């Protein structure tokens, strides 16, 4: 039998006890531990020691570690929207801002990527961000389910770009040394001379630069594809599309 859906957001937060420790303090301290030591290092005992509080004080506010992680994850969704989304001029600029903000938030808090999909994102910060994207896609001309499919596609692109990078850096304790990678490739790809040459001639020396170039390329292709879909809808359907004469968002 499947587990019943539960969330920290389905129950009313308790008021702080006389100790003065509140839920916001607990979440901030948890995020500090997660950023410093990673997801596996967080425990209620360690968090209590960080705050100088006993387990009873923590469990007054959160029933278990998963509830605590839900609260922490919602703070990351809040960090994605730095008000730049409201200032964006058109969907293309908004999605670019969202994608770069999301990428930056995940890289700044690598543990959060492992929680997306594992824990429900039904907190106020997540809903506010989802609603902002929904309005933007609707204003641009997307209709019905396409609004949410398009939004999910952009989110999935960012996750697909960032999660392997986080995993690799975790596995190797930091950015991978390009020289070591090239040495291994030279040894193992002797039957693929053109590929070897391309790696030497085309790949940036700095892996961070290479990752950024790959992200930019993929995002531009994704945005171009969304524009093409809107142009097709405008030519075949009754929906009014908010775009200029070139079909740009």
MIBA-667573 format. One record per residue: x, y, z of N, C-alpha, C in turn. Coordinates in pm, 1 decimal, padded with zeros to 6 digits, always signed. Example, Ala and Ser with C-alpha at 12.3 -4.5 7.8 and 13.67 -1.06 7.14 Angstrom:
% MIBA-667573
nc1; nc2; nc3; cac1; cac2; cac3; cc1; cc2; cc3
+01319.0; -00569.0; +00780.0; +01230.0; -00450.0; +00780.0; +01320.0; -00330.0; +00780.0;
+01285.0; -00225.0; +00708.0; +01367.0; -00106.0; +00714.0; +01290.0; +00003.0; +00787.0;
***
This chain:
% MIBA-667573
nc1; nc2; nc3; cac1; cac2; cac3; cc1; cc2; cc3
+00083.7; -00118.8; +00000.0; +00000.0; +00000.0; +00000.0; +00087.6; +00124.3; +00000.0;
+00053.0; +00221.4; -00084.2; +00131.7; +00344.6; -00092.8; +00115.2; +00426.3; +00034.4;
+00220.9; +00498.7; +00069.3; +00214.2; +00586.9; +00186.2; +00116.7; +00700.5; +00159.7;
+00049.0; +00744.3; +00263.9; -00039.1; +00859.5; +00253.6; +00043.7; +00985.9; +00233.0;
-00008.7; +01074.4; +00148.0; +00059.9; +01201.8; +00127.5; +00052.5; +01285.1; +00254.9;
+00164.2; +01338.8; +00292.9; +00167.3; +01427.0; +00409.1; +00267.5; +01537.7; +00383.4;
+00245.4; +01648.2; +00448.9; +00332.7; +01763.4; +00429.5; +00329.0; +01850.9; +00553.3;
+00439.7; +01916.0; +00578.7; +00445.8; +02010.1; +00690.4; +00348.1; +02125.1; +00669.5;
+00311.5; +02149.6; +00542.4; +00224.8; +02263.4; +00512.5; +00077.6; +02234.3; +00537.7;
+00043.4; +02109.7; +00567.5; -00097.1; +02075.7; +00589.8; -00140.6; +02095.8; +00734.2;
-00049.1; +02135.7; +00819.8; -00088.3; +02161.4; +00957.8; -00043.4; +02300.9; +01000.1;
-00115.6; +02357.5; +01091.1; -00089.9; +02493.9; +01136.7; +00039.0; +02499.4; +01218.0;
+00128.5; +02592.9; +01187.9; +00251.9; +02604.6; +01267.7; +00220.7; +02636.5; +01413.6;
+00297.5; +02578.2; +01501.3; +00280.4; +02605.5; +01643.8; +00352.3; +02733.6; +01682.1;
+00298.1; +02801.0; +01778.2; +00363.5; +02921.2; +01829.7; +00488.8; +02882.8; +01906.9;
+00589.3; +02971.5; +01906.6; +00711.5; +02941.7; +01982.4; +00681.9; +02926.1; +02131.3;
+00755.8; +02837.2; +02194.1; +00747.0; +02824.2; +02339.5; +00822.4; +02939.5; +02405.7;
+00824.5; +02935.8; +02537.1; +00887.3; +03045.6; +02611.5; +01035.6; +03059.0; +02582.7;
+01096.6; +02952.0; +02529.4; +01239.6; +02958.7; +02496.4; +01267.2; +03060.4; +02386.7;
+01164.3; +03092.7; +02306.2; +01182.7; +03191.5; +02200.1; +01226.8; +03132.6; +02068.3;
+01258.8; +03002.1; +02064.9; +01300.9; +02938.5; +01941.0; +01181.0; +02924.4; +01848.3;
+01191.4; +02978.2; +01725.3; +01078.7; +02968.4; +01632.5; +01117.9; +02886.8; +01509.3;
+01019.6; +02859.7; +01422.7; +01042.7; +02773.5; +01307.8; +01140.4; +02835.3; +01210.1;
+01134.6; +02967.1; +01194.2; +01225.9; +03033.9; +01101.1; +01371.1; +03016.2; +01145.3;
+01398.0; +03027.2; +01274.6; +01533.5; +03005.6; +01325.6; +01580.7; +02863.3; +01298.2;
+01492.3; +02769.3; +01320.2; +01526.5; +02628.8; +01298.5; +01561.9; +02604.3; +01152.7;
+01481.7; +02659.5; +01062.4; +01505.8; +02638.4; +00919.1; +01636.9; +02703.5; +00877.0;
+01663.7; +02824.3; +00925.0; +01790.1; +02891.7; +00890.1; +01909.6; +02810.3; +00936.6;
+01901.9; +02756.5; +01056.9; +02013.1; +02676.0; +01108.3; +02028.5; +02546.7; +01029.3;
+01916.6; +02487.2; +00989.9; +01923.2; +02364.7; +00910.3; +01988.6; +02391.3; +00775.6;
+01952.5; +02500.2; +00711.9; +02012.4; +02534.5; +00582.8; +02161.8; +02558.4; +00597.4;
+02202.3; +02621.0; +00706.9; +02345.5; +02644.6; +00730.0; +02421.2; +02512.1; +00737.9;
+02364.7; +02413.8; +00807.2; +02429.1; +02282.3; +00816.5; +02430.6; +02214.4; +00680.8;
+02318.1; +02221.0; +00609.2; +02309.4; +02158.0; +00477.8; +02411.2; +02218.4; +00380.7;
+02423.7; +02349.9; +00382.3; +02520.0; +02415.8; +00294.0; +02663.7; +02380.0; +00330.4;
+02688.0; +02367.6; +00458.2; +02824.4; +02344.3; +00505.5; +02866.2; +02198.5; +00494.1;
+02774.0; +02106.6; +00523.5; +02812.4; +01966.6; +00538.1; +02736.0; +01871.0; +00448.0;
+02627.9; +01915.7; +00386.1; +02554.3; +01830.1; +00294.7; +02434.6; +01762.6; +00357.3;
+02355.0; +01699.3; +00271.1; +02227.9; +01641.5; +00311.1; +02244.1; +01529.8; +00412.8;
+02342.0; +01443.4; +00393.9; +02357.5; +01327.8; +00482.3; +02399.3; +01367.5; +00623.7;
+02457.2; +01485.3; +00637.8; +02509.0; +01525.6; +00768.5; +02401.6; +01582.2; +00860.6;
+02289.0; +01620.5; +00803.9; +02186.2; +01684.6; +00886.5; +02113.3; +01580.8; +00971.1;
+02105.0; +01609.0; +01099.4; +02024.7; +01527.9; +01190.9; +01960.4; +01621.7; +01291.6;
+01854.3; +01575.6; +01352.9; +01787.1; +01659.4; +01452.7; +01879.8; +01684.4; +01571.9;
+01962.9; +01585.6; +01604.1; +02056.3; +01603.5; +01715.5; +02159.9; +01711.1; +01682.6;
+02214.5; +01704.9; +01560.9; +02313.6; +01806.2; +01522.6; +02250.0; +01943.6; +01515.7;
+02128.0; +01950.6; +01464.8; +02058.7; +02078.5; +01457.0; +02033.9; +02134.8; +01596.2;
+01994.6; +02047.5; +01689.5; +01974.1; +02093.6; +01826.6; +02101.2; +02149.6; +01887.0;
+02213.9; +02082.2; +01859.4; +02342.0; +02131.4; +01910.9; +02376.8; +02266.2; +01848.7;
+02346.5; +02283.5; +01720.1; +02373.5; +02409.8; +01651.7; +02296.3; +02524.2; +01715.1;
+02174.2; +02493.3; +01758.4; +02085.9; +02596.2; +01814.3; +02094.3; +02604.8; +01966.3;
+02166.1; +02511.6; +02027.2; +02170.2; +02508.2; +02172.7; +02035.4; +02474.4; +02231.8;
+01964.0; +02384.4; +02164.7; +01829.0; +02348.3; +02207.8; +01815.2; +02197.2; +02212.6;
+01721.2; +02150.2; +02291.9; +01694.2; +02007.8; +02300.8; +01600.6; +01961.5; +02191.7;
+01591.0; +01829.8; +02175.7; +01506.7; +01773.2; +02071.0; +01360.5; +01811.9; +02088.3;
+01316.5; +01824.9; +02213.5; +01176.6; +01860.6; +02238.5; +01141.9; +01994.2; +02176.0;
+01233.3; +02089.5; +02182.8; +01208.0; +02221.8; +02124.6; +01194.5; +02213.4; +01973.5;
+01274.8; +02127.7; +01909.4; +01267.9; +02113.5; +01763.6; +01139.0; +02044.1; +01721.2;
+01105.1; +01936.3; +01790.4; +00987.7; +01859.8; +01751.1; +00857.4; +01932.6; +01781.5;
+00865.0; +02038.4; +01858.0; +00747.5; +02123.2; +01877.1; +00707.7; +02188.3; +01744.0;
+00808.2; +02212.5; +01658.5; +00783.7; +02284.1; +01533.1; +00780.3; +02192.4; +01411.5;
+00857.0; +02085.4; +01411.6; +00859.9; +01991.9; +01298.8; +00848.7; +01850.6; +01352.9;
+00766.3; +01768.5; +01285.9; +00741.7; +01633.4; +01336.3; +00858.0; +01539.8; +01308.8;
+00934.6; +01568.8; +01203.2; +01043.1; +01479.1; +01166.0; +01138.3; +01552.8; +01070.9;
+01241.3; +01483.8; +01030.2; +01342.9; +01544.6; +00943.5; +01285.6; +01581.9; +00807.4;
+01195.7; +01499.8; +00754.4; +01138.2; +01531.3; +00623.2; +01062.5; +01663.7; +00625.4;
+00989.9; +01688.6; +00732.8; +00920.6; +01817.3; +00743.4; +01020.9; +01932.3; +00744.9;
+01129.7; +01913.6; +00815.0; +01233.7; +02016.2; +00818.9; +01291.3; +02041.3; +00680.2;
+01314.0; +01933.7; +00605.3; +01368.6; +01947.8; +00470.8; +01268.4; +02013.8; +00376.0;
+01140.8; +01987.3; +00394.3; +01038.6; +02056.6; +00315.1; +01047.7; +02207.8; +00335.2;
+01060.6; +02247.1; +00459.5; +01070.5; +02389.4; +00490.8; +01196.3; +02449.7; +00429.3;
+01305.8; +02376.3; +00438.1; +01431.2; +02425.8; +00381.4; +01421.9; +02436.6; +00229.7;
+01361.2; +02337.8; +00165.5; +01348.7; +02340.2; +00019.9; +01263.0; +02457.4; -00025.6;
+01160.0; +02488.2; +00048.2; +01075.1; +02600.6; +00008.3; +01152.4; +02731.8; +00011.7;
+01247.0; +02743.4; +00104.1; +01331.6; +02863.2; +00107.1; +01416.2; +02875.1; -00019.5;
+01457.6; +02762.9; -00074.0; +01536.4; +02765.1; -00197.8; +01449.8; +02810.3; -00314.6;
+01323.8; +02762.4; -00319.4; +01234.1; +02812.1; -00424.1; +01216.3; +02962.7; -00411.3;
+01212.0; +03011.5; -00288.6; +01201.8; +03155.2; -00269.2; +01324.2; +03228.8; -00319.6;
+01441.5; +03166.6; -00306.1; +01565.1; +03230.6; -00352.0; +01571.3; +03241.4; -00503.2;
+01495.5; +03157.8; -00574.4; +01496.3; +03162.6; -00720.9; +01434.6; +03292.4; -00771.1;
+01331.5; +03340.8; -00701.0; +01263.7; +03463.8; -00742.0; +01316.2; +03579.0; -00657.4;
+01410.5; +03653.5; -00712.9; +01470.2; +03766.2; -00640.6; +01405.6; +03898.0; -00680.2;
+01280.6; +03891.8; -00727.4; +01205.1; +04006.7; -00779.3; +01245.3; +04041.4; -00921.2;
+01350.1; +03977.2; -00972.8; +01388.5; +04000.6; -01111.5; +01284.7; +03950.4; -01209.6;
+01206.8; +03851.0; -01168.5; +01103.5; +03798.6; -01256.4; +00995.2; +03903.2; -01283.3;
+00962.8; +03981.7; -01183.7; +00860.4; +04085.6; -01202.0; +00910.6; +04197.3; -01292.2;
+01039.7; +04218.5; -01295.4; +01095.5; +04327.2; -01377.2; +01121.3; +04285.0; -01520.6;
+01112.0; +04155.4; -01547.8; +01146.5; +04103.7; -01680.5; +01050.7; +04157.0; -01786.7;
+01105.8; +04186.7; -01903.6; +01028.7; +04238.3; -02016.3; +01001.9; +04124.5; -02114.1;
+00887.6; +04061.0; -02102.3; +00852.6; +03952.7; -02192.3; +00894.1; +03817.2; -02138.8;
+00837.4; +03712.9; -02199.1; +00859.6; +03577.1; -02149.4; +01004.3; +03532.5; -02165.5;
+01067.3; +03566.9; -02274.7; +01204.7; +03521.0; -02297.9; +01298.0; +03573.7; -02189.2;
+01286.5; +03700.7; -02156.6; +01371.9; +03757.1; -02051.5; +01337.4; +03695.9; -01915.9;
+01207.5; +03675.4; -01891.4; +01167.7; +03616.6; -01763.5; +01222.2; +03475.2; -01748.5;
+01210.4; +03394.5; -01853.9; +01258.5; +03257.6; -01845.4; +01410.1; +03251.2; -01833.9;
+01478.5; +03343.0; -01900.0; +01624.0; +03348.1; -01885.8; +01662.2; +03380.7; -01741.8;
+01592.4; +03480.3; -01684.1; +01618.0; +03516.1; -01544.3; +01588.3; +03399.3; -01452.4;
+01474.0; +03335.1; -01474.0; +01437.5; +03219.0; -01392.2; +01542.9; +03109.1; -01402.7;
+01584.0; +03076.2; -01524.8; +01677.5; +02966.2; -01544.9; +01811.9; +02993.3; -01477.1;
+01863.6; +03114.5; -01492.9; +01992.2; +03146.1; -01430.7; +01979.8; +03154.9; -01279.1;
+01867.9; +03210.6; -01230.0; +01847.0; +03215.4; -01085.1; +01835.5; +03075.5; -01026.8;
+01761.3; +02989.3; -01096.1; +01743.3; +02852.2; -01049.4; +01876.5; +02778.5; -01048.7;
+01952.1; +02794.5; -01154.6; +02084.8; +02732.3; -01160.7; +02172.6; +02780.7; -01045.6;
+02171.9; +02912.1; -01022.9; +02253.7; +02967.2; -00915.7; +02211.9; +02917.2; -00778.7;
+02080.6; +02905.8; -00756.3; +02031.5; +02858.3; -00626.8; +02071.7; +02713.3; -00603.3;
+02061.8; +02630.0; -00706.6; +02099.5; +02489.4; -00692.3; +02249.3; +02473.8; -00666.4;
+02330.6; +02551.0; -00737.6; +02475.3; +02540.9; -00717.0; +02516.6; +02595.3; -00580.4;
+02443.3; +02695.9; -00531.3; +02473.7; +02750.7; -00399.0; +02426.8; +02657.4; -00287.3;
+02325.4; +02577.5; -00315.2; +02268.6; +02484.2; -00216.6; +02254.2; +02346.4; -00282.0;
+02365.0; +02276.6; -00308.2; +02360.4; +02153.4; -00387.7; +02267.1; +02046.5; -00332.1;
+02247.8; +02041.4; -00202.5; +02160.8; +01943.6; -00139.6; +02016.5; +01955.4; -00188.5;
+01975.8; +02076.3; -00229.1; +01836.1; +02097.6; -00266.5; +01798.3; +02020.1; -00392.3;
+01893.6; +01999.2; -00483.1; +01863.4; +01926.9; -00607.1; +01818.4; +01784.6; -00578.2;
+01872.3; +01723.9; -00474.3; +01835.9; +01586.5; -00440.1; +01697.1; +01576.6; -00378.2;
+01641.5; +01688.5; -00335.4; +01510.6; +01686.8; -00270.6; +01396.8; +01713.6; -00367.3;
+01426.4; +01772.3; -00483.0; +01321.6; +01805.8; -00579.0; +01268.2; +01677.3; -00641.2;
+01141.0; +01653.0; -00624.9; +01080.1; +01529.2; -00669.0; +01071.5; +01425.4; -00559.6;
+01161.1; +01433.1; -00463.5; +01158.7; +01341.0; -00350.2; +01063.1; +01390.7; -00242.5;
+01058.1; +01520.9; -00224.7; +00966.9; +01582.3; -00128.3; +00870.6; +01673.3; -00203.3;
+00748.6; +01688.7; -00152.5; +00653.2; +01777.0; -00220.6; +00695.5; +01922.3; -00211.2;
+00677.5; +01994.6; -00321.0; +00703.5; +02139.0; -00321.2; +00568.5; +02210.0; -00322.4;
+00507.2; +02217.2; -00205.4; +00373.4; +02275.7; -00193.6; +00371.8; +02388.0; -00090.7;
+00487.2; +02448.7; -00067.5; +00495.7; +02559.9; +00025.3; +00464.4; +02692.3; -00042.4;
+00454.1; +02799.3; +00034.5; +00416.9; +02929.8; -00020.7; +00515.5; +02985.2; -00122.4;
+00643.2; +02962.6; -00100.8; +00743.0; +03012.8; -00195.5; +00733.6; +02939.4; -00329.0;
+00713.7; +02808.0; -00322.8; +00701.7; +02728.7; -00445.0; +00577.1; +02767.5; -00522.7;
+00466.3; +02787.4; -00453.3; +00343.2; +02825.1; -00521.2; +00353.5; +02964.4; -00582.7;
+00418.0; +03056.3; -00513.3; +00431.7; +03191.2; -00567.6; +00514.4; +03190.4; -00696.1;
+00619.8; +03111.7; -00697.7; +00703.0; +03101.8; -00816.9; +00627.1; +03034.5; -00931.3;
+00554.7; +02927.3; -00899.7; +00475.7; +02858.1; -01002.0; +00370.9; +02950.8; -01061.9;
+00306.4; +03029.2; -00977.2; +00204.4; +03122.0; -01025.6; +00264.6; +03229.6; -01114.9;
+00385.5; +03275.8; -01080.3; +00449.8; +03378.4; -01163.7; +00480.7; +03322.0; -01301.4;
+00528.6; +03199.6; -01306.8; +00555.9; +03137.0; -01435.8; +00425.9; +03111.0; -01512.2;
+00321.8; +03068.5; -01441.9; +00192.9; +03043.2; -01507.1; +00141.1; +03169.2; -01575.2;
+00144.7; +03280.4; -01505.8; +00096.7; +03406.3; -01564.2; +00180.3; +03446.8; -01684.3;
+00310.3; +03426.5; -01674.5; +00399.0; +03466.6; -01784.0; +00372.3; +03384.1; -01909.9;
+00357.2; +03254.1; -01893.4; +00328.1; +03169.6; -02009.8; +00190.7; +03202.7; -02067.5;
+00093.1; +03226.8; -01980.9; -00039.3; +03261.8; -02029.3; -00040.5; +03393.8; -02103.9;
+00030.4; +03492.7; -02051.1; +00037.7; +03622.8; -02117.5; +00103.1; +03612.2; -02254.8;
+00197.5; +03519.2; -02267.7; +00268.6; +03504.6; -02395.0; +00185.9; +03431.5; -02500.0;
+00082.6; +03358.7; -02456.2; -00001.7; +03290.9; -02553.4; -00018.4; +03142.7; -02533.3;
+00052.2; +03083.5; -02439.3; +00032.2; +02942.1; -02410.9; -00104.8; +02922.1; -02347.6;
-00167.3; +02810.5; -02375.8; -00301.6; +02784.6; -02327.2; -00312.2; +02645.6; -02265.6;
-00401.5; +02634.0; -02165.9; -00434.0; +02505.0; -02107.3; -00313.8; +02433.3; -02048.4;
-00306.9; +02304.1; -02073.8; -00199.8; +02222.2; -02018.2; -00062.6; +02264.6; -02067.8;
-00057.1; +02324.0; -02187.1; +00072.2; +02367.2; -02242.1; +00144.5; +02463.2; -02148.1;
+00069.4; +02542.4; -02072.4; +00130.9; +02635.6; -01977.1; +00220.6; +02559.2; -01879.6;
+00168.2; +02451.8; -01825.0; +00241.0; +02377.2; -01722.7; +00346.2; +02284.5; -01784.4;
+00317.0; +02233.0; -01903.5; +00417.3; +02151.5; -01971.8; +00539.1; +02235.4; -02009.2;
+00515.8; +02356.0; -02057.2; +00626.7; +02443.9; -02094.3; +00708.1; +02482.5; -01971.0;
+00638.2; +02515.7; -01863.6; +00707.5; +02551.6; -01740.1; +00789.9; +02435.1; -01687.8;
+00732.1; +02315.0; -01689.9; +00805.4; +02196.9; -01645.4; +00925.0; +02165.9; -01733.0;
+00913.4; +02195.8; -01862.1; +01024.7; +02171.6; -01954.0; +01144.5; +02260.0; -01918.9;
+01118.4; +02385.9; -01888.0; +01227.3; +02477.2; -01851.3; +01290.7; +02432.0; -01720.3;
+01207.1; +02396.7; -01623.3; +01259.1; +02350.1; -01494.6; +01342.7; +02223.7; -01512.0;
+01293.4; +02130.7; -01594.2; +01366.3; +02005.8; -01617.1; +01499.1; +02030.8; -01687.7;
+01502.0; +02127.7; -01778.2; +01628.0; +02160.8; -01845.1; +01733.3; +02203.9; -01743.8;
+01694.5; +02293.4; -01653.4; +01791.4; +02341.9; -01554.5; +01839.1; +02227.0; -01466.6;
+01746.4; +02145.0; -01420.1; +01785.5; +02031.2; -01336.3; +01877.2; +01936.1; -01412.8;
+01844.4; +01912.1; -01539.4; +01926.2; +01822.2; -01620.2; +02067.5; +01873.1; -01642.3;
+02083.8; +02004.0; -01645.3; +02215.6; +02063.1; -01660.8; +02295.0; +02062.0; -01530.0;
+02226.2; +02086.3; -01419.2; +02295.9; +02110.7; -01293.2; +02320.1; +01983.2; -01212.9;
+02225.1; +01890.6; -01212.3; +02239.9; +01771.3; -01129.0; +02366.4; +01691.2; -01162.9;
+02398.6; +01665.5; -01291.2; +02524.6; +01593.8; -01319.0; +02647.8; +01670.2; -01271.0;
+02643.1; +01803.0; -01280.8; +02755.7; +01883.9; -01234.3; +02773.0; +01870.5; -01083.4;
+02662.2; +01877.7; -01009.7; +02668.5; +01861.6; -00864.8; +02719.1; +01722.3; -00828.4;
+02667.5; +01620.9; -00898.3; +02707.8; +01483.0; -00869.6; +02856.7; +01461.3; -00895.4;
+02907.3; +01517.8; -01003.9; +03047.9; +01500.7; -01037.8; +03137.4; +01570.0; -00934.3;
+03099.9; +01690.7; -00896.1; +03181.3; +01762.9; -00798.2; +03177.2; +01693.8; -00662.1;
+03062.2; +01634.2; -00629.0; +03054.5; +01560.0; -00503.2; +03142.4; +01436.5; -00508.7;
+03140.8; +01368.1; -00622.1; +03218.8; +01245.5; -00635.8; +03368.7; +01272.2; -00629.4;
+03411.6; +01386.5; -00684.4; +03554.8; +01416.7; -00692.2; +03599.2; +01522.0; -00592.1;
+03509.4; +01564.2; -00505.6; +03545.9; +01660.3; -00402.4; +03570.1; +01799.6; -00454.3;
+03516.1; +01832.4; -00570.4; +03533.1; +01965.8; -00628.4; +03533.7; +01957.2; -00779.3;
+03561.2; +02069.2; -00846.4; +03565.4; +02068.3; -00993.4; +03666.9; +01967.1; -01045.7;
+03631.0; +01901.6; -01154.5; +03718.4; +01799.9; -01212.7; +03833.9; +01866.4; -01285.9;
+03954.3; +01813.0; -01265.6; +04072.8; +01867.6; -01330.3; +04072.1; +01830.9; -01478.7;
+04073.2; +01930.7; -01566.1; +04063.5; +01905.7; -01709.2; +04183.5; +01825.9; -01761.0;
+04301.2; +01854.7; -01707.2; +04419.9; +01783.4; -01751.8; +04410.0; +01633.8; -01729.2;
+04359.2; +01593.1; -01613.3; +04342.4; +01451.5; -01584.5; +04239.1; +01388.4; -01676.8;
+04130.6; +01462.8; -01701.9; +04026.5; +01411.2; -01790.0; +04082.3; +01389.5; -01930.4;
+04158.3; +01486.9; -01980.3; +04212.7; +01475.7; -02115.1; +04311.1; +01359.6; -02126.2;
+04388.1; +01337.9; -02020.8; +04482.4; +01225.9; -02022.3; +04408.6; +01092.5; -02031.9;
+04301.2; +01079.9; -01956.3; +04222.3; +00957.0; -01959.6; +04156.7; +00938.3; -02096.6;
+04100.4; +01048.0; -02150.2; +04037.1; +01039.4; -02281.6; +04136.8; +00999.5; -02389.7;
+04257.8; +01054.2; -02382.4; +04359.4; +01019.4; -02480.9; +04392.2; +00870.2; -02476.1;
+04390.1; +00813.2; -02356.4; +04422.8; +00671.1; -02342.1; +04309.7; +00580.3; -02389.1;
+04185.3; +00626.0; -02370.1; +04071.4; +00537.8; -02393.2; +04002.2; +00558.9; -02527.5;
+04036.4; +00666.0; -02596.7; +03963.6; +00695.4; -02721.8; +04054.1; +00689.1; -02843.9;
+04146.1; +00595.0; -02842.9; +04243.4; +00585.8; -02953.2; +04176.5; +00557.0; -03086.9;
+04058.6; +00496.6; -03085.2; +03990.0; +00462.6; -03210.3; +03902.5; +00577.4; -03261.7;
+03904.7; +00690.6; -03192.4; +03816.7; +00802.1; -03228.9; +03900.0; +00930.5; -03238.9;
+03981.6; +00934.8; -03342.0; +04079.8; +01042.8; -03354.4; +04013.9; +01180.1; -03367.0;
+03907.0; +01190.4; -03444.9; +03844.0; +01320.3; -03462.4; +03781.9; +01369.1; -03331.8;
+03721.5; +01278.9; -03257.5; +03663.7; +01316.6; -03129.3; +03772.1; +01364.8; -03033.7;
+03883.8; +01295.6; -03032.0; +03995.6; +01336.7; -02946.4; +04044.1; +01475.0; -02985.4;
+04056.9; +01498.0; -03115.0; +04101.6; +01629.4; -03161.9; +04003.0; +01739.0; -03122.2;
+03874.1; +01707.5; -03133.1; +03772.5; +01806.5; -03095.6; +03781.8; +01841.3; -02947.9;
+03801.1; +01739.8; -02865.3; +03813.3; +01766.8; -02722.4; +03930.2; +01860.7; -02693.2;
+04041.3; +01837.6; -02761.1; +04159.3; +01920.9; -02737.4; +04139.8; +02061.8; -02792.4;
+04076.7; +02072.8; -02909.5; +04069.9; +02201.9; -02978.8; +03951.8; +02288.4; -02936.2;
+03843.0; +02225.4; -02895.5; +03719.3; +02300.2; -02875.1; +03681.1; +02320.5; -02729.1;
+03719.6; +02230.2; -02642.9; +03675.7; +02238.7; -02503.9; +03753.4; +02345.6; -02427.7;
+03684.4; +02434.4; -02353.3; +03753.6; +02537.8; -02276.7; +03845.2; +02477.6; -02170.2;
+03951.5; +02548.7; -02140.1; +04043.2; +02503.3; -02036.2; +03975.3; +02500.6; -01900.1;
+03892.4; +02599.4; -01873.8; +03823.0; +02609.9; -01745.4; +03690.3; +02534.4; -01755.5;
+03671.8; +02432.9; -01672.4; +03549.0; +02353.7; -01678.6; +03425.8; +02435.1; -01644.5;
+03441.5; +02533.9; -01555.6; +03327.2; +02619.1; -01520.8; +03280.2; +02698.1; -01641.6;
+03376.5; +02744.7; -01722.4; +03341.4; +02816.2; -01845.5; +03269.5; +02721.8; -01941.6;
+03320.4; +02600.8; -01953.9; +03256.3; +02503.3; -02041.0; +03113.8; +02472.2; -01997.5;
+03093.1; +02459.0; -01867.5; +02958.4; +02432.5; -01816.4; +02864.9; +02549.7; -01845.3;
+02915.8; +02670.8; -01830.1; +02834.0; +02789.3; -01855.4; +02797.9; +02800.2; -02003.4;
+02893.9; +02770.3; -02090.0; +02867.0; +02774.3; -02234.4; +02759.5; +02671.2; -02270.8;
+02770.7; +02551.4; -02214.7; +02671.5; +02448.3; -02241.5; +02533.0; +02488.2; -02193.8;
+02526.7; +02552.0; -02077.7; +02398.2; +02597.0; -02024.3; +02338.5; +02704.0; -02115.4;
+02420.3; +02801.3; -02156.2; +02372.2; +02907.6; -02245.0; +02318.8; +02850.2; -02375.2;
+02393.2; +02758.1; -02434.1; +02352.6; +02699.9; -02562.0; +02218.9; +02628.3; -02548.4;
+02206.4; +02544.5; -02447.0; +02083.8; +02469.6; -02428.1; +01965.0; +02558.6; -02400.7;
+01985.2; +02662.7; -02320.2; +01875.5; +02753.3; -02288.0; +01828.4; +02828.7; -02412.1;
+01921.9; +02875.4; -02493.0; +01883.8; +02945.4; -02615.8; +01804.5; +02854.4; -02709.0;
+01846.5; +02730.3; -02721.4; +01772.8; +02635.6; -02805.4; +01632.8; +02612.1; -02750.4;
+01621.6; +02600.5; -02618.8; +01491.2; +02578.7; -02556.5; +01398.5; +02697.9; -02579.7;
+01449.4; +02817.8; -02560.5; +01367.5; +02937.3; -02581.6; +01326.8; +02950.9; -02727.6;
+01418.9; +02919.8; -02817.9; +01384.6; +02922.9; -02960.9; +01272.9; +02823.4; -02991.7;
+01278.2; +02706.3; -02927.7; +01174.8; +02606.4; -02950.1; +01039.1; +02650.1; -02898.5;
+01036.8; +02715.7; -02783.2; +00910.2; +02766.3; -02730.8; +00852.5; +02874.2; -02822.2;
+00939.5; +02959.9; -02876.3; +00893.0; +03062.3; -02970.8; +00835.0; +02998.0; -03096.5;
+00900.2; +02893.3; -03145.2; +00851.4; +02825.1; -03264.7; +00714.0; +02763.1; -03238.8;
+00693.8; +02709.8; -03120.5; +00563.6; +02651.5; -03088.2; +00455.1; +02758.6; -03087.3;
+00486.7; +02874.6; -03032.8; +00388.3; +02982.7; -03031.4; +00357.4; +03030.8; -03172.4;
+00459.1; +03038.0; -03257.6; +00434.0; +03078.6; -03396.3; +00340.9; +02979.6; -03466.4;
+00361.9; +02851.2; -03439.5; +00276.3; +02749.2; -03499.7; +00133.4; +02760.6; -03448.8;
+00116.9; +02786.6; -03320.2; -00017.4; +02803.8; -03264.6; -00085.7; +02926.0; -03323.4;
-00010.1; +03031.1; -03343.3; -00069.2; +03153.2; -03397.4; -00119.5; +03132.0; -03540.1;
-00051.6; +03049.1; -03616.2; -00089.4; +03029.3; -03756.4; -00200.9; +02926.5; -03774.2;
-00222.8; +02842.8; -03670.1; -00321.2; +02735.4; -03687.3; -00437.7; +02743.2; -03591.0;
-00425.2; +02819.6; -03480.9; -00530.0; +02820.0; -03379.1; -00585.1; +02957.8; -03354.7;
-00695.6; +02964.4; -03280.6; -00761.3; +03092.0; -03254.7; -00699.2; +03173.1; -03142.7;
-00610.0; +03111.4; -03064.8; -00557.2; +03182.7; -02948.8; -00476.5; +03304.3; -02991.9;
-00489.7; +03412.0; -02915.9; -00412.0; +03532.4; -02942.6; -00276.3; +03520.3; -02876.7;
-00171.1; +03537.0; -02952.3; -00035.4; +03521.7; -02901.0; +00027.3; +03658.7; -02885.4;
+00082.2; +03684.4; -02767.0; +00147.3; +03811.7; -02742.1; +00291.5; +03801.3; -02788.4;
+00317.6; +03841.2; -02911.4; +00452.1; +03832.7; -02968.9; +00463.3; +03938.4; -03077.8;
+00585.8; +03973.3; -03111.8; +00602.5; +04073.4; -03215.2; +00591.6; +04006.7; -03352.3;
+00618.5; +04083.1; -03457.7; +00597.0; +04031.2; -03592.6; +00691.9; +03917.0; -03628.1;
+00799.9; +03900.0; -03553.7; +00892.6; +03789.9; -03580.3; +00854.7; +03666.1; -03501.2;
+00759.0; +03680.9; -03411.2; +00720.6; +03566.7; -03328.0; +00803.0; +03553.3; -03202.0;
+00884.9; +03653.9; -03170.0; +00967.6; +03645.9; -03049.4; +00882.0; +03672.6; -02927.9;
+00918.7; +03602.7; -02817.2; +00841.2; +03614.3; -02694.1; +00863.0; +03750.0; -02628.5;
***
